[in-house]
Structure formats: C-alpha cells, structure tokens
C-alpha cells in the first residue's frame, strides 16, 4: 500500500462517523545542505560509532538502554516497548466541543489537515460548516506514531484542521518571568498604549517572507551561474568479484552459452 | 505568462507557459510534452505507481540548465500522493508518487521532462521489484555494442531460467530488466548477482565489456553498471521522454527486434521518437508489463 496520508480512519461524535485522511498542513521551506568531505566532495553518511572499539557499529548490533546512572543501563527491546504502546487509533472520537479562543496558543503543537475520503464528503461539509458557525472546536484523544495526543479539530473556511496540543504538564512554568512590581511613572503607560494603537494592523502573514531563505536562494543561483559545481568521485566498486562459488557457477553457464551462440 | 485551466478526473489544474519550446532544435513545446504524456499515460502510470519520483526539470528547455528534485515541491496540489522517504544521509523528505493522470500532468507542467524512479516502491524501499543491467557505452562504443551485450545477457539469463526485458535508454544505452517481484528480494542480493554477471561477461568478452566504472576501462567498451541495483539509485522510467535534441523515449523492444537491429548497422534505428512510441504502445501493448508482474527468484548457484 502506498503511504499517502499520515493516517486514515474516521472522525466521530455521537452518531456521526466521517472517513478521513490526515495530511501535513505545514512544510517549513528550509534549505537543506548535504555534508561533503572537503577533500574529495564525497557526500557523507551517518554511522553509529563505538568509541570503545573505535569502529562503526552495524544496525543489528544496536540496542536501546535506559540510563539509570553513570555507565549503568536497563536494556529494553522493541517488543517490550511495543507491548506498552497505546493501540493505534482507528477513530478520532470528539469528546467535547470547546471555544477555540480559550485555548492558549502555547498549547499548539503541530497542525494537520483532515481530508474527507469517499462517502464522507457530505457529513464532512456539514460538520465543518456547523463548527464554523458556532465557532467551536472538537477535543479528542488520538494515537499517532505510538504517542497519545490531545487534539483539537477546528473548521478553517470549510476545511477541518487538526492541531495536536501539548499536555499541561509539558508546558513549562512562567512563575519567575514577570518582573517585581514597581509603580510605573504616570506618563509611561499612556505613551506605550499610544504607540501600540499607532502600530495596529490586521494579521496578514502573506506580507512577510523568510528573507534569509530568499537571500540564500539568490546566493545559490549566483554561484550556479559563476562556477561549475564540484563533483563527487564515482563510487568505485569494492574490489572483489563476488562469492567464488557464484562466479564459478556463472562461468560454467557462460561456457554453455558461448558454445551455442 | 499564459495560463490555461484544465480539469482532469475532477481535479482542476492551471497549466502555464504551454507555448514554451522545450526542444528548440526540433520544435516541441510544453503543450506537446503534455500531449505525449497524456497519450502514453495508460502505459507509463503502472510503472510510476507508488515509486518515489525524482523530477528532472528543464524549465528553459533541454539545451539549458536542468535541476533534479527528489523532494516533491511544497506548492503541490493537496490531492497529489506523496510518501515520506529516507535519503541516504538519513534525512527524511517528501517525495511525489505519480499514481494518476492528474499528478502526471501536474509534474509535466513543471517541465519535468524526464521521470526517474527507484527499483523499489516507496512503501518497501529495501525490496527491489527487478534487477537491472544498465548498459552504458563508453567513448568510441555505441548502442550497437550495447545490443550485442544485451543479447549475450539474455542468453545467459535464460540459461538460468530468468526472463528478461529490454528497453532503450532513450540516449545511447540499453537497460535489461529481470523481473523479480518477490518480497524476499534484497538490493544486496541483486547487486551481488548483477556484479558477478558483469564480471563474467568482462572476462569472456574483454574487448566488448567492462564491469568497472573508471573512465579509462570504459573506452571502446560497454560498461555494465550493476551498481544501479541500489536503494538510493533511480532509473529513467520506461516510456519517459529524454531531454535530448529530439524527444526520444526510453522504450521497450522485443528481443526479436533487438536481434534484427543488432544485425543492421544503423544506430539511429534504435531511437524511438514520441509519435512512434505512442503508435507502437497502442498497437503492441506494454512490452514491459512482465517487469511489474512476473515473479522470479535469483538462483542459488
């Protein structure tokens, strides 16, 4: 099966169940660079390194350990971890409808879109429209990639978006951040308020672009024009022809082929 | 820039710059490229399906700069199928899966003249469906030499009870595919096997074949590039156009025809141009269909 969405299943509450697919809603346009060996421009790869034996460790020799003290670990297998993982969700079951304005944005984790699947279009439209009109978002628990999330489902101009939320225990306290109270000078508060009202605007994210990204792209375009790219050396085959018995058997077959040609 | 909105299977697509001449010395515009892919869609789509596409885009035409894109452009339509794939440096990236006509038309609107795909599907990236012998002629060698090597390969493989299929690269070489389509196949296995075969051919036909990548050893010989049997490698998809002076296609040939062509001394006859490709596919069907279906096991020798 093709990996098309991140997840598919149903979104449901009371008697409604709508088949949907979860897809990414954002993709940071980060420019990524390959790491090369400066001497011959070979692209580098990551390997797990054992400092004790001073060599790369093959994947079949790598296990997990939970660190309980210096140089003391509890080894744990994938099967053991799996046995305590929550069961993959088949449904996003809405348990409450909340006012999204009450959710402090600090709880927002990651946004996704919900795409209606065949047969779900009509109820999807109805739900999205009703949620838009009432300005309510659905709250649900949902297991994705072996983690259980609290999620909010909200209507965004007729499209349902799903936002994973942080649990309250994940949010760090802000107790010591606010400065100690001091009586502000009479004019200061008014002046700041005035400045704010002068600079008021509507939120229009399209106005802003990642300028560094644009500059890096320009730089890359300029470099591509000015200079030929460097090339990685062709990967020369590891020496050796292959297992001796395979070579010998093929040689035998080759002899017969040649005789008949 | 001119725009035209089309609707394909309920998907709306805005096509741009259709009059752009992408093959200037031949006179073949983006509209022609799109028309070719729409006609050949029924044949090429099964071979693109569920495979992480590498786009090779020629926005200014085949004689100007191109760029490879393994990442599916983020401005893609919401309905385009994608897969998360792991690059060889361990980073993850989102790749396009060309699983329907609308997506095919969309990637062609990006002037992605050449469509390159891995030998494995995105959902099982370590399981090749086929083993490939990429026959690449060195300097002073040509497609006729490739044809000779391909025929020797076919004979050797059929002695091993392996069916193989051949296509033109659309450039100067030939590609011989051995369908496998079994879940236990690994790249390690196909690489080792194809390398051993290349080495044996080199030993037996030292003036015709080399199994080594080094430029020197390729002069006047056909390089059997067995290292394409790798999860990180891609091959030009069968029925894809190539970005050469003329819109030639990477096209499957019957072995009989290859035997015939090898006997004639005309490398030009190997090249299948767009219109010929459509005509042949529509009369002969997909000569590469076995590559997707036939289950074969590499023999334990």
Interface residues (C-beta under 8 A of the other chain):
Chain A: X1 X2 X3 X4 X23 X24 X27 X29 X32 X34 X35 X43 X44 X45 X46 X113 X115 X224 X234 X235 X236 X237 X241 X242 X243 X245 X246 X247 X249 X250 X251 X253 X254 X256 X257 X258 X260 X261
Chain B: X49 X50 X65 X74 X78 X81 X82 X83 X84 X88 X89 X90 X91 X94 X97 X99 X121 X122 X123 X152 X155 X156 X159 X160 X192 X193 X195 X196 X197 X199 X200 X201 X203 X204 X211 X212 X213 X214 X227 X301
